[in-house]
Amino acid sequence: MTFVITAAVLVSLAGMLITGEACDNVPTMTSSDACLTLSNTTERWHALCRETLLNAPATAEVTVYALVATRLAILRYRDTVGEIDQMLGGTREKKLPAAEGAALEHCREKYGEARSLMAGVADQLFTCDMSRVRQEYIDAQVAVGSCHTRMGSLVTDMVSADFDLTMVAYLLGAIIVGR
């Protein structure tokens, strides 16, 4: 499903760029060069960037790369909320301890915030309105990060992967709007 939506995003963006509706003052570069800008961060984020942009155009406006990563993050958030809902919907015989249930509820709320923020970022990137992009990336990062710190070992791997993708999307967006 992720690849289908990514392909739809790329086709839409390619159409936008071909018709001359590219964003002002946004550089065009290869996906490899875009990921190299992350090289002063962790190797994990650099590798995730390359994986995220694997099916993206070889050369494009950076908005395309930021939008692909942002849309993938939105899909990941939806999947994580589904997992959280399953954990919260346990049977009576397998009731979660109160602290774990509260942490999961917190995460469900924060993921809702992050998903809404990233949807806003995607809309803004698509329309070349960069006025709130930077702050909304940061707010989404904080929302997912707060879940990461509260969850302990319940869904650590999943939340860590989501946080990493959020950071990659933010850092690709930062090529356009700064950090």
Phi and psi restraints in degrees (value plus and minus 20) as a CYANA .aco file:
   2 THR   PHI     -78.0   -38.0
   2 THR   PSI     -62.5   -22.5
   3 PHE   PHI     -87.8   -47.8
   3 PHE   PSI     -54.6   -14.6
   4 VAL   PHI     -84.8   -44.8
   4 VAL   PSI     -66.5   -26.5
   5 ILE   PHI     -87.7   -47.7
   5 ILE   PSI     -59.9   -19.9
   6 THR   PHI     -80.6   -40.6
   6 THR   PSI     -62.8   -22.8
   7 ALA   PHI     -82.7   -42.7
   7 ALA   PSI     -60.8   -20.8
   8 ALA   PHI     -84.2   -44.2
   8 ALA   PSI     -60.7   -20.7
   9 VAL   PHI     -81.6   -41.6
   9 VAL   PSI     -65.7   -25.7
  10 LEU   PHI     -84.1   -44.1
  10 LEU   PSI     -61.0   -21.0
  11 VAL   PHI     -83.7   -43.7
  11 VAL   PSI     -64.7   -24.7
  12 SER   PHI     -81.0   -41.0
  12 SER   PSI     -64.9   -24.9
  13 LEU   PHI     -88.2   -48.2
  13 LEU   PSI     -58.8   -18.8
  14 ALA   PHI     -81.0   -41.0
  14 ALA   PSI     -61.0   -21.0
  15 GLY   PHI     -82.6   -42.6
  15 GLY   PSI     -62.3   -22.3
  16 MET   PHI     -81.3   -41.3
  16 MET   PSI     -64.2   -24.2
  17 LEU   PHI     -92.8   -52.8
  17 LEU   PSI     -55.2   -15.2
  18 ILE   PHI     -88.1   -48.1
  18 ILE   PSI     -56.3   -16.3
  19 THR   PHI    -100.8   -60.8
  19 THR   PSI     -12.0    28.0
  20 GLY   PHI      63.1   103.1
  20 GLY   PSI      -2.7    37.3
  21 GLU   PHI    -117.4   -77.4
  21 GLU   PSI      11.4    51.4
  22 ALA   PHI     -86.9   -46.9
  22 ALA   PSI     134.2   174.2
  23 CYS   PHI     -94.0   -54.0
  23 CYS   PSI     123.3   163.3
  24 ASP   PHI     -89.4   -49.4
  24 ASP   PSI     123.5   163.5
  25 ASN   PHI      38.9    78.9
  25 ASN   PSI       9.0    49.0
  26 VAL   PHI    -132.0   -92.0
  26 VAL   PSI     105.3   145.3
  27 PRO   PHI     -90.0   -50.0
  27 PRO   PSI     134.2   174.2
  28 THR   PHI    -127.0   -87.0
  28 THR   PSI     116.2   156.2
  29 MET   PHI    -177.9  -137.9
  29 MET   PSI     153.7   193.7
  30 THR   PHI     -97.4   -57.4
  30 THR   PSI     137.7   177.7
  31 SER   PHI     -83.3   -43.3
  31 SER   PSI     -55.0   -15.0
  32 SER   PHI     -82.4   -42.4
  32 SER   PSI     -63.6   -23.6
  33 ASP   PHI     -85.4   -45.4
  33 ASP   PSI     -59.1   -19.1
  34 ALA   PHI     -80.6   -40.6
  34 ALA   PSI     -63.4   -23.4
  35 CYS   PHI     -89.1   -49.1
  35 CYS   PSI     -49.9    -9.9
  36 LEU   PHI     -84.2   -44.2
  36 LEU   PSI     -45.8    -5.8
  37 THR   PHI     -85.8   -45.8
  37 THR   PSI     -38.0     2.0
  38 LEU   PHI    -108.4   -68.4
  38 LEU   PSI     -20.4    19.6
  39 SER   PHI     -85.4   -45.4
  39 SER   PSI     -40.0     0.0
  40 ASN   PHI    -106.2   -66.2
  40 ASN   PSI     -14.4    25.6
  41 THR   PHI    -122.3   -82.3
  41 THR   PSI    -173.0  -133.0
  42 THR   PHI    -100.2   -60.2
  42 THR   PSI     130.9   170.9
  43 GLU   PHI     -81.5   -41.5
  43 GLU   PSI     -52.9   -12.9
  44 ARG   PHI     -79.7   -39.7
  44 ARG   PSI     -62.5   -22.5
  45 TRP   PHI     -91.2   -51.2
  45 TRP   PSI     -56.0   -16.0
  46 HIS   PHI     -84.2   -44.2
  46 HIS   PSI     -65.0   -25.0
  47 ALA   PHI     -85.1   -45.1
  47 ALA   PSI     -60.8   -20.8
  48 LEU   PHI     -84.3   -44.3
  48 LEU   PSI     -56.7   -16.7
  49 CYS   PHI     -80.6   -40.6
  49 CYS   PSI     -67.8   -27.8
  50 ARG   PHI     -81.1   -41.1
  50 ARG   PSI     -61.5   -21.5
  51 GLU   PHI     -86.3   -46.3
  51 GLU   PSI     -62.5   -22.5
  52 THR   PHI     -82.5   -42.5
  52 THR   PSI     -58.1   -18.1
  53 LEU   PHI    -116.6   -76.6
  53 LEU   PSI      -8.3    31.7
  54 LEU   PHI     -75.0   -35.0
  54 LEU   PSI     -61.0   -21.0
  55 ASN   PHI    -119.5   -79.5
  55 ASN   PSI     -12.6    27.4
  56 ALA   PHI     -99.3   -59.3
  56 ALA   PSI     143.7   183.7
  57 PRO   PHI     -78.0   -38.0
  57 PRO   PSI     127.2   167.2
  58 ALA   PHI     -81.8   -41.8
  58 ALA   PSI     -59.4   -19.4
  59 THR   PHI    -151.6  -111.6
  59 THR   PSI     111.4   151.4
  60 ALA   PHI    -182.0  -142.0
  60 ALA   PSI     148.9   188.9
  61 GLU   PHI     -84.3   -44.3
  61 GLU   PSI     121.7   161.7
  62 VAL   PHI     -79.1   -39.1
  62 VAL   PSI     -46.0    -6.0
  63 THR   PHI     -75.6   -35.6
  63 THR   PSI     -57.4   -17.4
  64 VAL   PHI     -81.1   -41.1
  64 VAL   PSI     -67.6   -27.6
  65 TYR   PHI     -85.5   -45.5
  65 TYR   PSI     -62.3   -22.3
  66 ALA   PHI     -83.8   -43.8
  66 ALA   PSI     -60.1   -20.1
  67 LEU   PHI     -88.5   -48.5
  67 LEU   PSI     -59.2   -19.2
  68 VAL   PHI     -80.6   -40.6
  68 VAL   PSI     -68.1   -28.1
  69 ALA   PHI     -84.9   -44.9
  69 ALA   PSI     -58.2   -18.2
  70 THR   PHI     -85.7   -45.7
  70 THR   PSI     -64.9   -24.9
  71 ARG   PHI     -85.9   -45.9
  71 ARG   PSI     -57.6   -17.6
  72 LEU   PHI     -84.3   -44.3
  72 LEU   PSI     -58.0   -18.0
  73 ALA   PHI     -82.3   -42.3
  73 ALA   PSI     -62.4   -22.4
  74 ILE   PHI     -78.5   -38.5
  74 ILE   PSI     -63.4   -23.4
  75 LEU   PHI     -83.7   -43.7
  75 LEU   PSI     -60.9   -20.9
  76 ARG   PHI     -83.4   -43.4
  76 ARG   PSI     -61.1   -21.1
  77 TYR   PHI     -80.7   -40.7
  77 TYR   PSI     -62.8   -22.8
  78 ARG   PHI     -81.0   -41.0
  78 ARG   PSI     -64.1   -24.1
  79 ASP   PHI     -82.9   -42.9
  79 ASP   PSI     -61.0   -21.0
  80 THR   PHI     -86.2   -46.2
  80 THR   PSI     -61.6   -21.6
  81 VAL   PHI     -81.4   -41.4
  81 VAL   PSI     -58.1   -18.1
  82 GLY   PHI     -79.6   -39.6
  82 GLY   PSI     -62.9   -22.9
  83 GLU   PHI     -84.5   -44.5
  83 GLU   PSI     -62.4   -22.4
  84 ILE   PHI     -82.8   -42.8
  84 ILE   PSI     -63.6   -23.6
  85 ASP   PHI     -79.3   -39.3
  85 ASP   PSI     -60.7   -20.7
  86 GLN   PHI     -83.1   -43.1
  86 GLN   PSI     -61.8   -21.8
  87 MET   PHI     -85.9   -45.9
  87 MET   PSI     -57.5   -17.5
  88 LEU   PHI     -94.9   -54.9
  88 LEU   PSI     -44.4    -4.4
  89 GLY   PHI    -110.5   -70.5
  89 GLY   PSI       7.3    47.3
  90 GLY   PHI     -81.2   -41.2
  90 GLY   PSI     141.7   181.7
  91 THR   PHI     -93.5   -53.5
  91 THR   PSI     147.6   187.6
  92 ARG   PHI     -82.3   -42.3
  92 ARG   PSI     -52.6   -12.6
  93 GLU   PHI     -90.9   -50.9
  93 GLU   PSI     -42.4    -2.4
  94 LYS   PHI    -142.7  -102.7
  94 LYS   PSI      38.8    78.8
  95 LYS   PHI     -97.6   -57.6
  95 LYS   PSI     116.4   156.4
  96 LEU   PHI     -94.5   -54.5
  96 LEU   PSI     126.6   166.6
  97 PRO   PHI     -78.9   -38.9
  97 PRO   PSI     131.8   171.8
  98 ALA   PHI     -75.9   -35.9
  98 ALA   PSI     -62.6   -22.6
  99 ALA   PHI     -84.4   -44.4
  99 ALA   PSI     -59.8   -19.8
 100 GLU   PHI     -88.8   -48.8
 100 GLU   PSI     -60.6   -20.6
 101 GLY   PHI     -81.4   -41.4
 101 GLY   PSI     -62.1   -22.1
 102 ALA   PHI     -84.9   -44.9
 102 ALA   PSI     -60.1   -20.1
 103 ALA   PHI     -84.6   -44.6
 103 ALA   PSI     -61.1   -21.1
 104 LEU   PHI     -86.2   -46.2
 104 LEU   PSI     -61.3   -21.3
 105 GLU   PHI     -80.7   -40.7
 105 GLU   PSI     -63.6   -23.6
 106 HIS   PHI     -78.0   -38.0
 106 HIS   PSI     -66.0   -26.0
 107 CYS   PHI     -85.7   -45.7
 107 CYS   PSI     -60.4   -20.4
 108 ARG   PHI     -79.5   -39.5
 108 ARG   PSI     -63.1   -23.1
 109 GLU   PHI     -84.4   -44.4
 109 GLU   PSI     -65.8   -25.8
 110 LYS   PHI     -87.5   -47.5
 110 LYS   PSI     -56.0   -16.0
 111 TYR   PHI     -87.4   -47.4
 111 TYR   PSI     -54.7   -14.7
 112 GLY   PHI     -81.7   -41.7
 112 GLY   PSI     -63.4   -23.4
 113 GLU   PHI     -80.9   -40.9
 113 GLU   PSI     -68.9   -28.9
 114 ALA   PHI     -81.1   -41.1
 114 ALA   PSI     -62.5   -22.5
 115 ARG   PHI     -84.4   -44.4
 115 ARG   PSI     -61.7   -21.7
 116 SER   PHI     -84.2   -44.2
 116 SER   PSI     -63.3   -23.3
 117 LEU   PHI     -82.8   -42.8
 117 LEU   PSI     -65.8   -25.8
 118 MET   PHI     -88.7   -48.7
 118 MET   PSI     -52.3   -12.3
 119 ALA   PHI     -83.6   -43.6
 119 ALA   PSI     -59.5   -19.5
 120 GLY   PHI     -83.9   -43.9
 120 GLY   PSI     -62.5   -22.5
 121 VAL   PHI     -80.3   -40.3
 121 VAL   PSI     -66.3   -26.3
 122 ALA   PHI     -79.3   -39.3
 122 ALA   PSI     -64.7   -24.7
 123 ASP   PHI     -81.3   -41.3
 123 ASP   PSI     -62.3   -22.3
 124 GLN   PHI     -87.4   -47.4
 124 GLN   PSI     -62.0   -22.0
 125 LEU   PHI     -81.7   -41.7
 125 LEU   PSI     -62.2   -22.2
 126 PHE   PHI     -84.1   -44.1
 126 PHE   PSI     -54.5   -14.5
 127 THR   PHI    -116.9   -76.9
 127 THR   PSI     -14.5    25.5
 128 CYS   PHI      43.6    83.6
 128 CYS   PSI       5.7    45.7
 129 ASP   PHI    -117.4   -77.4
 129 ASP   PSI      77.1   117.1
 130 MET   PHI    -114.0   -74.0
 130 MET   PSI     -10.3    29.7
 131 SER   PHI     -81.3   -41.3
 131 SER   PSI     -54.6   -14.6
 132 ARG   PHI    -137.7   -97.7
 132 ARG   PSI     -17.7    22.3
 133 VAL   PHI     -77.4   -37.4
 133 VAL   PSI     -70.8   -30.8
 134 ARG   PHI     -78.0   -38.0
 134 ARG   PSI     -70.0   -30.0
 135 GLN   PHI     -85.8   -45.8
 135 GLN   PSI     -57.6   -17.6
 136 GLU   PHI     -91.1   -51.1
 136 GLU   PSI     -53.6   -13.6
 137 TYR   PHI     -80.7   -40.7
 137 TYR   PSI     -66.9   -26.9
 138 ILE   PHI     -82.6   -42.6
 138 ILE   PSI     -63.5   -23.5
 139 ASP   PHI     -83.7   -43.7
 139 ASP   PSI     -58.3   -18.3
 140 ALA   PHI     -85.2   -45.2
 140 ALA   PSI     -61.0   -21.0
 141 GLN   PHI     -81.1   -41.1
 141 GLN   PSI     -64.1   -24.1
 142 VAL   PHI     -84.0   -44.0
 142 VAL   PSI     -61.6   -21.6
 143 ALA   PHI     -82.0   -42.0
 143 ALA   PSI     -69.6   -29.6
 144 VAL   PHI     -87.0   -47.0
 144 VAL   PSI     -58.8   -18.8
 145 GLY   PHI     -81.9   -41.9
 145 GLY   PSI     -57.2   -17.2
 146 SER   PHI     -86.8   -46.8
 146 SER   PSI     -52.7   -12.7
 147 CYS   PHI     -87.5   -47.5
 147 CYS   PSI     -61.1   -21.1
 148 HIS   PHI     -78.6   -38.6
 148 HIS   PSI     -62.1   -22.1
 149 THR   PHI     -94.8   -54.8
 149 THR   PSI     -47.1    -7.1
 150 ARG   PHI    -107.8   -67.8
 150 ARG   PSI     -41.1    -1.1
 151 MET   PHI     -98.3   -58.3
 151 MET   PSI     -41.6    -1.6
 152 GLY   PHI      40.3    80.3
 152 GLY   PSI    -150.4  -110.4
 153 SER   PHI    -117.4   -77.4
 153 SER   PSI     -17.4    22.6
 154 LEU   PHI     -79.5   -39.5
 154 LEU   PSI     -75.0   -35.0
 155 VAL   PHI    -156.6  -116.6
 155 VAL   PSI      18.8    58.8
 156 THR   PHI     -75.7   -35.7
 156 THR   PSI     -67.3   -27.3
 157 ASP   PHI     -82.4   -42.4
 157 ASP   PSI     -63.4   -23.4
 158 MET   PHI     -85.8   -45.8
 158 MET   PSI     -66.4   -26.4
 159 VAL   PHI     -87.3   -47.3
 159 VAL   PSI     -57.6   -17.6
 160 SER   PHI     -81.6   -41.6
 160 SER   PSI     -63.3   -23.3
 161 ALA   PHI     -84.1   -44.1
 161 ALA   PSI     -59.4   -19.4
 162 ASP   PHI     -85.4   -45.4
 162 ASP   PSI     -62.5   -22.5
 163 PHE   PHI     -82.4   -42.4
 163 PHE   PSI     -63.5   -23.5
 164 ASP   PHI     -80.4   -40.4
 164 ASP   PSI     -63.8   -23.8
 165 LEU   PHI     -86.7   -46.7
 165 LEU   PSI     -56.9   -16.9
 166 THR   PHI     -80.1   -40.1
 166 THR   PSI     -62.3   -22.3
 167 MET   PHI     -86.3   -46.3
 167 MET   PSI     -60.4   -20.4
 168 VAL   PHI     -82.9   -42.9
 168 VAL   PSI     -65.3   -25.3
 169 ALA   PHI     -80.3   -40.3
 169 ALA   PSI     -65.5   -25.5
 170 TYR   PHI     -80.4   -40.4
 170 TYR   PSI     -66.2   -26.2
 171 LEU   PHI     -87.8   -47.8
 171 LEU   PSI     -54.8   -14.8
 172 LEU   PHI     -86.9   -46.9
 172 LEU   PSI     -61.2   -21.2
 173 GLY   PHI     -84.5   -44.5
 173 GLY   PSI     -52.3   -12.3
 174 ALA   PHI     -86.0   -46.0
 174 ALA   PSI     -42.4    -2.4
 175 ILE   PHI     -80.4   -40.4
 175 ILE   PSI     -51.6   -11.6
 176 ILE   PHI    -109.2   -69.2
 176 ILE   PSI     -69.5   -29.5
 177 VAL   PHI    -127.8   -87.8
 177 VAL   PSI     -22.4    17.6
 178 GLY   PHI      64.7   104.7
 178 GLY   PSI     147.4   187.4
